[in-house]
Amino acid sequence: MLKQILSKLPRKLPKSDTIDAAGSDSGSSAKLGNGFPCTISGSSLSSKLSVVKRVSSAVFPASMAAGAEAVEPHLSFKDVSNQQKQNLFVSKLNLCCEVIDLNDTVKQDVKRETLIELVDFVSSGSAKFTEPATSAMCKMCAANLFRVFPPKYRSNSTGGETEDDEPMFDPAWSHLQLVYDLLLRFSSSNSLDAKMAKKYIDHSFILRLLDLFDSEDPRERDCLKTILHRIYGKFMVHRPFIRKAVSNIIYRFVFETERHNGIAELLEIFGSVISGFAMPLKEEHKIFLWRALIPLHKPKSVGIYHQQLTYCVVQFIDKDQKLASNVIKGLLKYWPVTNSQKELMFLGELEEILEMINMFEFQKIMIPLFRRIACCLNSSHYQVAERAHLLWNNESVLNLITQNRQVILPLVIPALERNTLNHWNQAVLNLTLNVKKIFNEIDEELVLACQCDLEEECLRLKAAAEKRRLTWELLETAAGLSAPAPATAAAGNFLVPVKPATCSVAC
């Protein structure tokens, strides 16, 4: 009887269901349906409605709600309560998504003031990058930054900016700078959850950000450089994709267009990235060196980014000295033949590599290397010849040469002797005498032996030249003694036999 009476009384909501429903911040409408019975009766109605209200406010944050929760974007952050500042932050971001024509100065001023307010709000540390704020931030940056650049009209064919070109500045930079400042602070913020933000800063966002590196405005490229570095550091899941995307940009630049304005900035980012590679190096990283960095020595515009390229190459060799010989082989493959300025750059990079190389790797490439250096010693461009001679002033290079002098001196001494006899520049002649003096101090007997071999080689070459001269004289004499064909030859005979002349000159 007691059980029947108790069964008719209304049951309370289980405590565990209430706590689970109210405390969930990532639930869905399905969870709400499972958490409550379909029929609601009597005194439990008000309590269950309050639970539903708390659950809905947790599942759908106030900043995502529409209508009553929206905040007028033209209000100042000082005019709203602390609870509404986050909603106002999102409203102002959405307001700035509109791209305004440069001629509309009134709207431009309003947008600029709004962007300044956003920068100040983020700088103060009051901004919380929740999912709605992250979504609004990425949407605003995409609307203002991602654009197609006009065709390049410069007449030079070297690609990108050259050292003589004046930089071109974007007329909308006053607004773009504020957007870039917001994006930089956003990507650097400690309150940004990378796991949540990767849904918005995705592969598509990164690719379009990389496209902006082709901007002709150096200020924009400098901002992009810092932002991409922050994204690379924060979003570990995107690192392989970023490396692959940058490789594709380099491939297109080297093998197709040879036109890109941001190669130097991209290499500057990768200089710090390479220094953070773990040892032993992954095969992927070595492939980036061989297929991307080494071919970057090929384009004519290498002077624009050569400093950053050299730093990246040196960082790789610092990680693994076994790469040094392959790098030098790549330099020799792309060595410039007619461009003296590139040759000077290559000699400078070569000296940095030789300072780091070990003996085993050096011995692999010393013969082709010093054949090329010998050609540089004899260069008619005095700056190239001087730079090649100055390699002997480097103690590390001199030590390598000294320990392998039996192989290197026979390759270099002929070039020095040719300079002594033929070079036109007095400064180069003085440097040649200094290098010969260094060789005499290292191994005088070897120098004398090389000079004797050189004299014998000169005599042999002179004899061969004299023999060729006599042979040509013999052929010219034989051709001169050959009589022309008689005019009375038959009309049908196209080939008239000519009696060979006797030659009295002995070969």
C-alpha positions in Angstrom: 0.0 0.0 0.0 2.9 2.4 0.9 4.6 1.6 -2.4 1.5 2.5 -4.4 1.2 5.8 -2.6 4.9 6.7 -3.2 4.7 5.7 -6.9 2.0 8.3 -7.5 4.1 11.2 -6.1 6.1 13.3 -8.7 9.8 12.3 -9.0 12.7 14.8 -8.7 15.2 15.2 -11.5 18.3 13.1 -10.7 21.1 15.3 -9.4 23.7 13.8 -11.8 21.6 14.6 -14.8 21.3 18.2 -13.7 25.0 18.7 -13.1 26.0 17.0 -16.4 23.5 19.1 -18.4 24.3 22.4 -16.8 28.1 21.9 -16.8 28.5 20.8 -20.4 30.1 23.5 -22.6 30.4 21.4 -25.7 27.1 19.6 -26.0 24.5 19.5 -28.7 20.7 19.5 -29.0 20.9 15.7 -29.0 22.3 15.7 -25.5 19.6 18.0 -24.3 17.0 15.5 -25.7 18.6 12.6 -23.9 19.0 14.5 -20.6 15.3 15.2 -20.1 12.1 13.1 -20.2 9.6 13.9 -22.8 6.8 14.7 -20.4 7.1 17.5 -17.8 4.5 17.7 -15.1 3.6 19.6 -11.9 6.1 21.4 -9.7 9.2 20.2 -11.6 8.3 22.4 -14.6 10.0 25.7 -13.4 13.1 23.9 -12.2 13.5 22.1 -15.5 13.0 25.2 -17.5 15.8 26.9 -15.5 18.1 24.0 -16.3 17.3 24.2 -20.0 18.1 27.9 -19.9 21.5 27.3 -18.2 22.3 24.6 -20.7 21.4 26.7 -23.7 23.6 29.6 -22.5 26.5 27.2 -22.1 26.1 25.4 -25.5 25.4 28.7 -27.4 27.6 31.4 -25.9 26.1 34.9 -25.6 28.4 36.3 -28.3 27.0 33.8 -30.8 23.4 34.6 -30.0 21.5 37.0 -32.2 19.1 39.8 -31.6 19.1 40.8 -27.9 22.8 39.8 -27.3 24.1 41.9 -30.2 26.0 45.1 -29.4 26.0 48.2 -31.5 29.5 48.2 -33.2 29.8 52.0 -33.1 29.8 52.1 -29.4 33.1 52.6 -27.6 34.6 50.0 -25.3 34.4 52.5 -22.5 30.7 52.8 -22.9 29.8 49.2 -22.3 30.1 46.8 -19.3 32.8 44.3 -19.0 30.4 41.5 -19.8 29.5 43.2 -23.2 33.0 44.1 -24.3 33.6 40.7 -25.8 30.4 40.9 -27.8 31.4 44.5 -28.9 34.8 43.2 -30.0 33.1 40.7 -32.3 30.7 43.3 -33.6 33.5 45.7 -34.5 35.4 42.9 -36.2 32.4 42.1 -38.3 31.9 45.8 -39.1 35.5 46.0 -40.5 34.9 43.1 -42.9 33.5 45.6 -45.4 36.1 46.7 -48.0 35.6 50.4 -48.6 36.6 52.4 -51.7 39.6 54.6 -51.2 37.7 57.6 -52.5 35.1 57.4 -49.8 37.0 59.2 -47.1 34.2 59.4 -44.6 33.8 55.6 -44.4 37.5 55.2 -44.6 38.0 57.4 -41.5 35.3 55.5 -39.6 36.8 52.1 -40.4 40.3 53.4 -39.5 39.1 54.6 -36.1 37.4 51.2 -35.5 40.6 49.4 -36.4 42.6 51.6 -34.0 40.0 50.8 -31.2 40.4 47.1 -31.9 44.2 47.3 -31.8 44.1 49.2 -28.5 41.6 46.7 -27.0 43.7 43.7 -28.0 46.9 45.4 -26.8 45.4 46.0 -23.4 45.0 42.2 -22.9 41.2 42.5 -22.4 40.4 40.5 -25.6 39.6 36.8 -25.2 40.0 34.8 -28.4 37.0 32.5 -28.1 35.7 30.6 -31.1 33.3 33.4 -32.2 36.1 36.0 -31.8 38.6 33.7 -33.7 36.1 33.2 -36.5 35.4 36.9 -36.8 39.1 37.8 -36.7 40.0 35.4 -39.5 37.0 36.6 -41.6 38.0 40.2 -41.1 41.7 39.6 -42.1 40.7 37.5 -45.1 38.3 40.2 -46.3 40.9 43.0 -46.0 44.2 41.3 -46.8 43.5 38.6 -49.4 43.5 40.2 -52.8 44.9 39.8 -56.3 47.8 42.0 -57.2 47.8 43.9 -60.4 50.0 42.7 -63.2 53.7 43.6 -62.9 54.5 46.3 -65.4 58.2 46.7 -64.8 60.2 46.2 -67.9 63.1 44.4 -66.4 63.2 40.6 -66.9 65.2 39.8 -63.8 62.1 39.2 -61.8 61.0 40.8 -58.5 62.7 43.9 -57.2 66.3 44.6 -58.1 68.8 46.6 -56.1 68.2 49.6 -58.4 64.4 49.5 -58.3 62.6 51.8 -55.9 60.0 50.0 -53.8 56.3 50.5 -54.6 54.0 51.4 -51.7 50.3 50.3 -51.5 48.0 53.4 -51.2 45.8 51.5 -48.7 48.6 50.7 -46.3 47.2 52.9 -43.6 44.4 50.4 -43.2 46.4 47.3 -44.1 49.0 48.1 -41.4 46.3 48.1 -38.7 44.8 44.8 -40.0 48.3 43.2 -40.0 48.9 44.5 -36.5 45.7 42.8 -35.3 46.6 39.6 -37.1 50.1 39.6 -35.5 48.7 40.2 -32.0 46.1 37.5 -32.6 48.6 34.9 -33.8 51.0 35.7 -30.9 48.3 35.7 -28.2 48.7 33.3 -25.3 45.0 33.0 -25.0 44.6 31.7 -28.5 43.9 27.9 -28.5 45.7 26.4 -31.4 43.5 23.3 -31.5 40.4 25.4 -31.8 41.9 28.1 -34.1 43.2 25.6 -36.7 39.7 25.2 -38.0 39.9 28.8 -39.1 43.6 29.2 -39.8 43.5 26.3 -42.2 45.5 25.3 -45.3 43.4 27.6 -47.5 44.1 30.6 -45.2 47.8 29.8 -45.1 48.0 29.5 -48.9 46.4 32.8 -49.4 48.6 34.3 -46.8 51.7 33.0 -48.7 50.3 34.5 -51.9 50.7 37.9 -50.3 54.4 37.5 -50.2 54.5 38.6 -53.8 53.4 42.1 -52.8 55.6 44.9 -54.1 55.3 46.8 -50.9 58.3 45.9 -48.6 56.4 46.9 -45.5 53.7 44.4 -46.2 56.2 41.6 -46.8 58.0 42.5 -43.5 54.7 42.1 -41.6 53.9 38.9 -43.4 57.3 37.5 -42.5 56.7 38.0 -38.7 53.1 36.7 -38.9 54.0 33.5 -40.8 56.8 32.8 -38.3 54.3 33.1 -35.4 51.8 30.8 -37.2 54.6 28.3 -37.9 55.6 28.3 -34.2 52.1 28.0 -32.8 50.4 25.6 -35.2 52.6 22.5 -35.2 50.0 20.6 -37.2 50.5 23.0 -40.1 54.3 22.9 -40.2 54.8 20.2 -42.9 52.2 21.9 -45.1 53.9 25.3 -44.8 57.3 23.8 -45.7 55.7 22.1 -48.7 53.9 25.3 -49.8 57.0 27.4 -49.6 58.9 24.7 -51.6 56.3 25.0 -54.3 56.7 28.7 -54.4 60.5 28.3 -54.8 60.1 25.6 -57.6 57.8 27.9 -59.5 60.2 30.8 -59.1 63.3 28.9 -60.2 62.0 26.7 -63.0 59.1 28.8 -64.4 58.8 32.5 -63.8 61.9 33.8 -62.1 59.6 36.5 -60.8 58.7 36.8 -57.1 59.1 39.7 -54.7 59.1 37.7 -51.4 61.9 35.1 -51.8 64.2 36.9 -49.4 61.5 37.1 -46.7 60.6 33.5 -47.1 64.2 32.5 -46.8 64.6 34.7 -43.7 61.8 32.8 -42.0 63.3 29.4 -43.0 66.7 30.5 -41.6 65.3 30.4 -38.1 63.2 27.3 -38.9 66.3 25.3 -40.1 68.2 26.2 -37.0 65.4 24.5 -35.0 65.6 21.2 -36.9 66.2 18.2 -34.8 69.2 15.8 -35.4 69.5 13.6 -37.3 67.9 15.6 -40.1 64.9 14.1 -41.7 65.0 13.1 -45.4 62.3 15.7 -46.1 64.6 18.5 -44.9 67.6 17.3 -47.0 65.3 17.2 -50.0 64.4 20.8 -49.3 68.1 21.7 -49.4 68.8 19.8 -52.6 65.7 20.6 -54.6 64.8 24.1 -53.4 67.8 26.0 -51.8 70.6 24.8 -54.1 68.7 25.6 -57.4 68.0 29.1 -56.0 71.5 29.9 -57.0 70.5 29.7 -60.6 68.2 32.8 -61.2 69.8 36.1 -62.3 68.1 37.9 -59.4 70.0 35.9 -56.8 71.6 39.0 -55.5 68.3 40.1 -53.9 68.1 37.1 -51.6 71.7 35.7 -51.6 72.5 36.8 -48.0 69.4 34.9 -46.7 70.1 32.0 -49.0 73.7 31.7 -47.7 72.5 31.8 -44.1 70.0 28.9 -44.8 72.7 26.8 -46.5 75.2 27.4 -43.7 72.6 26.4 -41.1 72.1 23.1 -42.9 75.9 22.4 -42.9 76.1 23.4 -39.3 73.5 20.7 -38.5 75.2 18.1 -40.7 78.7 18.6 -42.1 78.2 15.6 -44.5 76.1 18.0 -46.6 79.0 20.3 -47.3 80.4 18.4 -50.3 77.0 18.2 -52.0 76.4 21.9 -51.4 79.7 22.7 -53.1 78.9 20.4 -56.0 75.6 22.3 -56.4 77.5 25.7 -56.4 79.9 24.4 -59.1 76.9 23.2 -61.1 75.3 26.6 -61.1 78.6 28.6 -61.2 78.1 31.8 -63.3 80.3 32.0 -66.4 79.6 35.6 -67.6 78.1 37.3 -64.6 81.0 38.6 -62.5 78.7 39.9 -59.7 77.2 36.5 -59.1 80.7 35.0 -59.2 81.7 37.3 -56.3 78.7 36.2 -54.3 79.5 32.5 -55.0 83.1 33.0 -53.8 81.9 34.6 -50.6 79.5 31.8 -49.9 82.2 29.2 -50.8 84.5 30.7 -48.2 81.9 30.5 -45.5 81.3 26.8 -46.4 85.0 26.0 -46.4 85.3 27.4 -42.9 82.9 24.7 -41.7 83.8 21.7 -43.8 85.7 18.7 -42.4 88.7 17.2 -44.1 86.9 14.1 -45.4 84.2 16.1 -47.2 86.7 18.5 -48.5 88.8 15.8 -50.1 85.7 14.6 -52.0 85.4 17.9 -54.0 88.8 19.6 -53.8 89.9 18.7 -57.4 86.8 20.2 -59.3 86.7 23.0 -56.7 90.2 24.3 -57.2 90.0 23.9 -61.0 87.2 26.4 -60.7 89.1 28.6 -58.3 92.1 28.5 -60.8 89.8 29.9 -63.5 88.7 32.7 -61.1 92.4 33.5 -60.4 92.8 34.2 -64.1 89.6 36.1 -64.5 90.0 39.3 -66.5 87.5 40.9 -64.1 89.9 42.2 -61.5 87.3 42.0 -58.6 86.7 38.3 -59.2 90.5 37.7 -59.4 91.1 39.6 -56.2 88.4 37.8 -54.3 89.8 34.4 -55.4 93.3 35.4 -54.2 91.9 36.5 -50.9 90.8 33.0 -50.0 94.5 32.4 -49.0 94.1 35.0 -46.2 91.5 32.7 -44.5 93.3 30.5 -42.0 90.8 27.7 -42.3 91.1 27.6 -46.1 94.8 27.8 -45.9 95.0 24.9 -43.5 92.9 22.7 -45.9 95.2 23.7 -48.8 98.3 23.0 -46.8 97.3 19.5 -45.8 96.3 18.6 -49.4 99.0 20.6 -51.2 100.2 17.6 -53.2 96.9 17.7 -55.1 96.0 21.4 -55.0 99.3 23.1 -55.9 99.6 21.5 -59.3 96.1 22.9 -60.1 96.8 26.4 -58.9 100.4 27.2 -59.7 99.8 27.2 -63.5 97.1 29.9 -63.0 99.5 32.0 -60.9 102.2 31.8 -63.5 99.8 32.9 -66.2 98.8 35.8 -64.1 102.4 36.8 -63.6 102.9 36.9 -67.4 99.6 38.2 -68.7 97.3 39.8 -66.2 96.6 43.5 -66.8 95.8 44.6 -63.2 98.6 45.6 -60.9 96.6 44.8 -57.7 96.0 41.3 -59.0 99.7 40.9 -59.8 100.7 41.9 -56.3 98.2 39.4 -54.8 99.6 36.7 -57.1 103.1 37.3 -55.8 101.8 37.1 -52.2 100.2 33.7 -52.9 103.3 32.4 -54.6 105.3 33.5 -51.6 102.9 31.6 -49.3 103.3 28.4 -51.4 107.1 28.7 -51.2 106.9 28.9 -47.5 104.7 25.9 -47.3 106.6 23.6 -49.6 109.3 25.1 -51.8 110.4 21.8 -53.3 106.8 21.0 -54.5 106.5 24.5 -56.0 109.8 24.0 -58.0 108.6 20.6 -59.2 105.3 22.1 -60.3 107.1 24.9 -62.1 109.3 22.3 -63.9 106.3 20.3 -64.9 104.6 23.5 -66.1 107.7 24.4 -68.3 107.7 20.9 -69.8 104.0 21.2 -70.5 104.6 24.6 -72.2 107.3 23.1 -74.4 105.1 20.2 -75.3 102.2 22.6 -76.2 104.6 24.7 -78.3 105.8 21.7 -80.2 102.2 20.6 -80.8 101.3 24.1 -82.0 104.3 24.2 -84.3 103.3 20.8 -85.7 99.7 22.0 -86.3 101.1 25.1 -88.1 103.2 23.1 -90.4 100.3 20.8 -91.2 98.1 23.7 -92.1 100.8 25.2 -94.3 101.1 21.8 -96.1 97.3 21.7 -96.7 97.3 25.3 -97.9 100.2 24.6 -100.3 98.5 21.5 -101.6 95.3 23.4 -102.2 97.1 26.3 -103.9 98.9 23.9 -106.3 95.7 22.2 -107.4 94.9 23.3 -110.9 91.3 24.2 -111.9 89.3 21.8 -114.0 89.6 22.3 -117.8 86.8 24.2 -119.5 86.6 21.7 -122.4 85.2 19.0 -120.2 82.2 17.1 -121.6 78.9 18.6 -120.8 77.6 15.5 -119.1 80.6 15.1 -116.8 79.9 16.8 -113.6 83.0 15.5 -111.8 86.2 16.2 -113.6 89.2 14.2 -112.2 92.1 16.4 -111.1 95.6 15.0 -111.1 97.0 15.3 -107.6 100.0 17.6 -107.2 103.2 16.2 -105.8 104.2 17.5 -102.4 107.9 18.1 -101.7 107.4 19.2 -98.1 108.1 16.6 -95.5 105.5 16.3 -92.6 
